[in-house]
């Protein structure tokens, strides 16, 4: 179902879209590990809200029911303004997740978390991957392996070429 991301919320493996619960377009539910920062934020939100008509809703509407798409957009825009952030589409949060996650996780992990069927879809996030440490990895890969107690031929060649006579 082609629903704009600004009008969808994920709830218990389903999408809540314009007042209707639907499944993701792949038809498959997925699990994304929850960062500690998210856990603490959600716990604080739960304490702030107390009980709602539909327990488990993170951002309920004013009467404790599901939040409709237009109310979600209004709250989202208000939060952006309060945080003094530039305007971002709700869907941009998904791209931000992929761009940040690729710096710590493998491409296969990010693919699973984002629900991409094809790894090529996920590969667009690779240009966000930090190159810090790449030279160190290559240096280790090409470092001569010491032979048992002896100096390797490559090391001998370097030492003889650099020795002072």
C-alpha positions as CSV (number, residue, x, y, z in Angstrom):
1,X,0.0,0.0,0.0
2,X,1.6,3.3,-1.1
3,X,1.2,5.4,2.0
4,X,3.2,8.6,2.5
5,X,5.7,8.0,5.4
6,X,4.5,11.2,7.1
7,X,1.2,9.5,7.9
8,X,2.5,6.1,9.2
9,X,3.6,4.9,12.6
10,X,5.0,1.4,13.3
11,X,3.1,-0.4,16.0
12,X,3.7,-4.1,17.0
13,X,5.0,-5.1,13.6
14,X,2.2,-3.2,11.7
15,X,2.0,0.2,10.2
16,X,-0.6,2.6,11.6
17,X,-1.5,4.6,8.6
18,X,-4.3,7.2,8.3
19,X,-6.4,5.4,11.0
20,X,-5.8,1.9,9.7
21,X,-3.4,-0.8,10.8
22,X,-1.6,-2.3,7.8
23,X,1.5,-4.6,7.3
24,X,4.8,-3.3,5.9
25,X,4.9,-3.4,2.1
26,X,7.2,-6.5,2.2
27,X,4.5,-8.2,4.3
28,X,7.2,-9.2,6.8
29,X,7.7,-7.9,10.3
30,X,11.3,-7.1,11.4
31,X,13.1,-6.5,14.6
32,X,15.5,-3.6,15.1
33,X,17.7,-3.5,18.2
34,X,16.7,-0.6,20.4
35,X,19.6,1.8,21.3
36,X,19.9,2.6,25.1
37,X,19.1,6.2,24.4
38,X,15.8,5.2,22.8
39,X,14.9,2.9,25.7
40,X,15.5,5.7,28.3
41,X,13.5,8.2,26.2
42,X,10.6,5.8,25.8
43,X,10.6,5.0,29.5
44,X,10.4,8.7,30.3
45,X,7.6,9.1,27.8
46,X,5.7,6.2,29.4
47,X,6.1,7.8,32.9
48,X,4.9,11.2,31.5
49,X,1.8,9.6,29.8
50,X,0.8,7.2,32.5
51,X,-2.0,4.8,31.3
52,X,-3.8,5.5,28.0
53,X,-6.9,3.9,26.6
54,X,-4.7,1.7,24.4
55,X,-1.7,0.8,26.5
56,X,1.5,0.6,24.5
57,X,0.9,3.6,22.3
58,X,4.0,5.8,22.5
59,X,2.4,8.9,21.0
60,X,-1.4,8.6,21.5
61,X,-3.9,11.2,20.4
62,X,-5.5,13.6,22.8
63,X,-8.1,10.9,24.0
64,X,-5.5,8.1,24.4
65,X,-6.4,6.5,21.0
66,X,-4.3,6.2,17.9
67,X,-2.8,9.4,16.6
68,X,-4.1,10.4,13.1
69,X,-1.6,11.3,10.3
70,X,-2.3,15.0,10.3
71,X,-1.8,15.2,14.1
72,X,1.5,13.3,13.7
73,X,2.7,15.8,11.1
74,X,1.8,18.7,13.3
75,X,3.6,17.3,16.3
76,X,6.6,16.4,14.2
77,X,6.9,19.9,12.7
78,X,6.5,21.4,16.2
79,X,9.3,19.2,17.5
80,X,11.6,20.2,14.7
81,X,11.0,23.9,15.4
82,X,11.5,23.4,19.1
83,X,14.8,21.6,18.5
84,X,15.7,24.4,16.0
85,X,16.3,21.9,13.2
86,X,15.7,22.6,9.5
87,X,12.6,21.2,8.0
88,X,12.9,17.4,7.3
89,X,10.5,15.0,5.9
90,X,9.4,12.3,8.3
91,X,10.9,9.7,5.9
92,X,14.3,11.5,6.2
93,X,14.6,10.0,9.7
94,X,14.8,6.6,8.0
95,X,17.7,7.7,5.8
96,X,19.4,9.3,8.9
97,X,19.1,5.9,10.6
98,X,20.8,4.1,7.7
99,X,23.5,6.7,7.4
100,X,24.4,6.5,11.1
101,X,24.0,2.7,11.5
102,X,26.4,1.9,8.6
103,X,29.3,3.4,10.6
104,X,28.9,0.8,13.3
105,X,27.2,-2.2,11.7
106,X,27.8,-4.4,8.6
107,X,25.8,-3.7,5.5
108,X,24.0,-7.0,6.0
109,X,22.8,-5.9,9.5
110,X,21.7,-2.5,8.2
111,X,19.9,-4.2,5.3
112,X,17.9,-6.4,7.8
113,X,17.1,-3.6,10.1
114,X,15.8,-1.4,7.3
115,X,13.9,-4.2,5.6
116,X,15.6,-4.0,2.3
117,X,15.1,-7.1,0.1
118,X,18.1,-6.2,-2.1
119,X,21.5,-5.3,-0.7
120,X,21.9,-2.8,-3.6
121,X,19.3,-0.7,-1.9
122,X,21.3,-0.6,1.3
123,X,24.6,0.0,-0.5
124,X,23.6,3.7,-1.1
125,X,24.4,4.3,2.6
126,X,28.0,3.0,2.2
127,X,29.3,6.5,1.1
128,X,28.4,7.6,4.6
129,X,30.8,5.1,6.1
130,X,33.7,6.6,7.9
131,X,37.1,5.9,6.4
132,X,38.9,6.4,9.7
133,X,41.1,3.4,10.3
134,X,41.2,2.2,6.6
135,X,44.9,3.0,6.3
136,X,45.6,1.1,9.5
137,X,43.7,-2.0,8.2
138,X,45.7,-1.9,4.9
139,X,48.9,-1.5,6.8
140,X,48.2,-4.6,8.9
141,X,47.2,-6.5,5.8
142,X,50.5,-5.8,4.0
143,X,52.8,-5.9,7.0
144,X,55.4,-8.7,6.5
145,X,54.8,-11.7,8.7
146,X,57.9,-12.5,10.7
147,X,59.4,-15.9,10.0
148,X,60.5,-18.1,12.9
149,X,63.3,-16.2,14.6
150,X,64.7,-15.1,11.3
151,X,64.6,-11.8,9.4
152,X,62.5,-12.1,6.2
153,X,64.0,-11.5,2.8
154,X,61.9,-8.4,2.4
155,X,63.1,-7.0,5.8
156,X,66.8,-7.9,4.8
157,X,66.4,-6.0,1.5
158,X,65.0,-2.9,3.3
159,X,67.7,-3.0,6.0
160,X,70.5,-3.4,3.5
161,X,69.1,-0.6,1.3
162,X,68.9,1.8,4.3
163,X,72.1,0.9,6.1
164,X,74.9,3.4,6.3
165,X,78.3,2.4,5.0
